């Protein structure tokens, strides 16, 4: 499994293109905002001759969905996300104004809903969906057991956790879910977060001051 990381938009969201030897791939959190960012994402996929099988969202905060409409236009794929975050789509214009964006908001459409224990398949890869609310009500993570890789969105960061002061956030719920669903994964599991550098479950067990 190969993971290509892009850091997009002024809030520095990590967008991941994950693929393997079959050239099938998924895009996680298409956050490209500016035209050159969208071109960068598209050119990478075309240059590698990748076949995009799924567009996935760890959650539906505005900064993580900027590129969803673009991906739909290019590959005819709408995103998959948890239904508990649908209310955030209606709030995208207000969220953008709150963070100083004056560009018109593109509200992405949902193809289907992700639920606990769903399996996302592409190429020779299988992602297990875990519902980990707290940062947002519909936050999910994607776990590849074979590769010991976790795509954690804004649930867990290196030495930090997701903020819980936005609509639907719940600090106690987030901590409880991280401890029960993520820290029980193998310590060597590599964590690809929604912002910032990668880490491992073991590193967060040892060093994360919030846990």
N, C-alpha and C positions, 0 to 999 in steps of 0.2 A: 504494500500500500504506500502510495506517495501522497504527501500533503504539500500543497502549494499555498502559502499564506500571502495575502494582500492586505495592506493597511490603507483603508479608504476613509474619506470624508473628514471634516474638521474635528470630529470626535474620535478619530483614530480607531475605527472598528476593524477587527480582523475578519476578513472574508476568506473562507477556505474552499479550495477546489481539491477534492480528494478522488484519486483515481488509482488504477492498478494496470497490470499488464494487458488486460482486455481493452483498455482505452475507454471503458465506461467510467463515468464520474458523477459525483454529486457536487452541488454548490451549497455551502452552508452560510447563511446570513449575507446575502448579496447586498452589500452596503455602499456600492459605488455611487457617488453623488455627482461629480463633475464629468463632463464629456470625455476628458482624457482618461479618467478612471474607468469609465465604461469601455472605452476602446482598449485599455490595457487588459481588462478581464476577457473581453471577446477575442482579442488577438492571441492571448495565451491558449484559450480553448481551441481556436482554429489552428494555431501553429502545432499544437500537440495532437491534433486530429482526435480530440476527445468527443465522446458521445454523452451528452448530458442526460442522465436518467431521472434525476430528482432535483428540485429546488427545495431546500429545507430551511426553516427558521427556528432558532432556539427560543425566540420570543418575538413579540411584535412591537417593541419600542421603535420609534421612528428612525433612529440612526442605523438600525439593522435591516431595514426594508427599502432603503433608498433605491436599490438596483433591481427590485423584484419586477417592476413593470418592464424594464429594459430586457431582463432575461426572458420574460414572456414574449416580448416582441421578437427576440432573436431565435428562441428555441421552442416557443409555444408551450411553455411550462409555467403553471401557476404554483405558488408555494404551498407547502404542507406545514401546518402549525397547529398548536393546541387551541381548542375552541375557547378556553377561558381567557385568552388574550384578545378576542375579537373586539372587545370594547375599546382597546387601544387604537385600533385603526381609525375609528371615528374621531379620536382625539389627536390624530397626527398634525393637522394644521395648528392646533393650540400648542402642542409640544414643540413644533418647529419655531413658533413665535417666541416661546419661552426661552429657547436656546439661541435666539438671534438670527434664525434663518428667515429670509424674505422670499425665497423661491417658492413657486406654487407647489403644493403637495400632490404627489401621485399616490393614491390609495390603492394598494395592491389587492388583488382578489385571491381568495383561498381555493385551492383545488380540493383538498381533503384534510380531515382533522387527524392529528397525531394523538395517540393515547398510550398510557403506560403499557409496556411490554410489546408494543408494535415492533415489527422487524422491517427495516429498510434494506433492500437488497440491490446491489449493482455489481457488475463484474463478478469477482470471486469474494466480495465483501458482504458482511452482514452487520448492520448497526441495530443495536437494541435501544429502544426509546425508553427513557426514564423521565417521569414527570416529577419535577423538583421545584414546586412553587415557593415563593418567598420574595425573590427579586420582582417577579410579576406572577400573577395567578397561573398563567399558562406556560411558564418556563419549562423547557424540556432540555435534556442532554442526550447525546448520541454516543453509545459505547460499543467499541469494536473489541470483542473479547479475544479474538485471534491475534490481533495486533497490539493489544493492551493500550488502546488509545481512547481518550474521552474528549468529546467536543462539548465544552461546558457552557458556552454562551456567557452570560453575565452572572452565573451562579457562583463560580469559584475562580479566583485569580491567584497569581503568585503572591503569597503573604497577605491576601485580602479576600473579601467576599463581595457579592453584589450589593449595591445600595438598596435600601428598603424604604426610602422616603418618597418614592413616586407612587402614583395611583395603584392600589392593589398590593403594595409591598407589605411584607410582614417579617420582621426580623427574627422572631422566635421560630416561626415556621421555616424560614430559610436555614437557620442553624440546625434545626432538628432534621431536616431533609438531607442536608449535606452530611451530617454525622451518620445517618442511617443508610443512605443510598450511595454516597460517593466514597466516604472514608473506609467503607467495607470492601472496596475494590482492591485488587492487588497493588501493593505499594509502588511497584515499578510502572504502573499505568501513567502514560504521558498525558498531560492535561493541556488541551488547546483551548484557551480562553477567548472570550469575545473582545477583550482589550488586553494589550500588554503581552509579555513574554510567556512562553510555555513553562510548565512546571511538572511535577509528578505528585501523585497521591501521597507517596511517602514523605516528600518534602513538606507538603502541607500539614500532614499529621505531626511532623516534628517542629515546624517553624511558624505556622500560621497563628498569629496572636488572637484571631477571632474565634478559633476553634479549640 
